Amino acid sequence: MLHDTMPGMAEHLAENQPISGYIGFDPTAASLHIGNLATIMLLVHLQRAGHRPVALVGGATGMIGDPSGKSSERNLLDENTLRGNQAGIKAQLEKFLEFNDSPTGAVVVNNYDWFKDFGFLQFLRDVGKHLTVNYMMAKDSVKRRLGTPEAEGEQRAEGLSYTEFSYQLLQGYDFRHLFQTLNCTLQMGGSDQWGNITTGTELIRRLDGGKAFALTCPLVTKADGSKFGKSESGNVWLSPQMTSPYQFYQFWLNAADADASRLIRVFTLLSETDILELEAQHAPAPHQRILQKALAKDVTTRVHSAEAYEAAVAASEILFGKGDLEDLQRLDEPTLLDVFAGVPRLEVPREQANSLLVADLLSEATQYQIFPSKSEVKKMIQGGGVSLNRQKVAAADQAVAELPLLQDKYLVAQKGKKSYFLIALV
């Protein structure tokens, strides 16, 4: 998990236990996403090693936006939206860190609290004068946005506003403020944050004559070099309202074999011995996805709960022919729709359905998308190949009105072993 550090950091950690180290989190969304998990794990490991983790929620800097890793300027959010986002982020961090009054108890701070009364002229006088434009222009995040020749391989971007150019000063001052108020001597983050972090260490050196340190972790990418943390539908969030536990579990379960060994080391707290044993079990039978299952269990349980993990496993097994009517009935509507998101969804007016027989429902009423004719329905029912809500259909002339519904509106139709359809009575 280590990408780069400043000289002397290891000795500083060993000689000054406990130290305080912080990571900043951007509150421009109502939830953190799994791209944030790698840096959250840095705080987890810091606390487990006997130090104090500090999580900074950027209520002030979130109003501006960090240019690091961005090719264009973001839309700015109002204070009320940012405050709501901050509350959600803090609640998520509490699932990973121990918050208490001990020397190693985690702390959450908000940089809006010290920037809200900091005047522009005062900031220029007390902070801005201590760093040259040349120093600030040398940062990679600035070079990329300006399309300077030094940013090799980068296409010319749209430029950089003064607002975003000033971001590194604000983040640098955050570090200096925490150095003064919490004796915070370490800032951590992804490798794209190195320039912003070292701006803080430089301010501390120049303004306080102090020594502070930087530590970054690699940006997590897939084996093919593509960005990690997105599914086909977009970001994978830690909030169950934005990404359901079932979708969250499926994301980790579907990790490629080439990625699984690295991901389980970054995102779980399993020991190296346990991981090596899992890899040994996985190697001869990769189709069993032993590594992915262990990864998905660990992360889903810590982000959501053991109950949410169990429900996600039960839901995922339904598509493999496991489970019965009772298992389907245990699924709430969002999870049910998640499970069957990839199957055809057909709608039938409820009033019409109540007067239909099963043979009608599975053919004409669903525009012949399940069966091409009533005779085909009858033939497969006689062969035992049709189920509705995991119950074998015994007769083609059974009344639809007699069937148990899921969430009072859904029927899961199964044709053969692998063909599923979700019928909604509307």
Secondary structure, 3 states (H helix, E strand, C coil): CCCEECCCHHHHHHHCCCCEEEEEECCCCCCCEHHHHHHHHHHHHHHHCCCEEEEEECCCHHHCCCCCCCCCCCCCCCHHHHHHHHHHHHHHHCCCCCCCCCCCCCEEEECHHHHCCCCHHHHHHHCHHHCCHHHHHCCHHHHHHHCCCCCCCCCCCCCCCHHHHCHHHHHHHHHHHHHHHHCEEEEEEEHHHHHHHHHHHHHHHHHHCCCCEEEEECCCECCCCCECCEECCEECECCCCCCCHHHHHHHHHCCCHHHHHHHHHHHCCCCHHHHHHHHHHHCCCHHHCHHHHHHHHHHHHHHCCHHHHHHHHHHHHHCCCCCCHHHHHHCCHHHHHHHCCCCCEEEECHHHHCCCEHHHHCCHHHCCCCCCCHHHHHHHHHCCCEEECCEECCCCCCEHHHCCCECCCEEEEEECCCEEEEEEEC
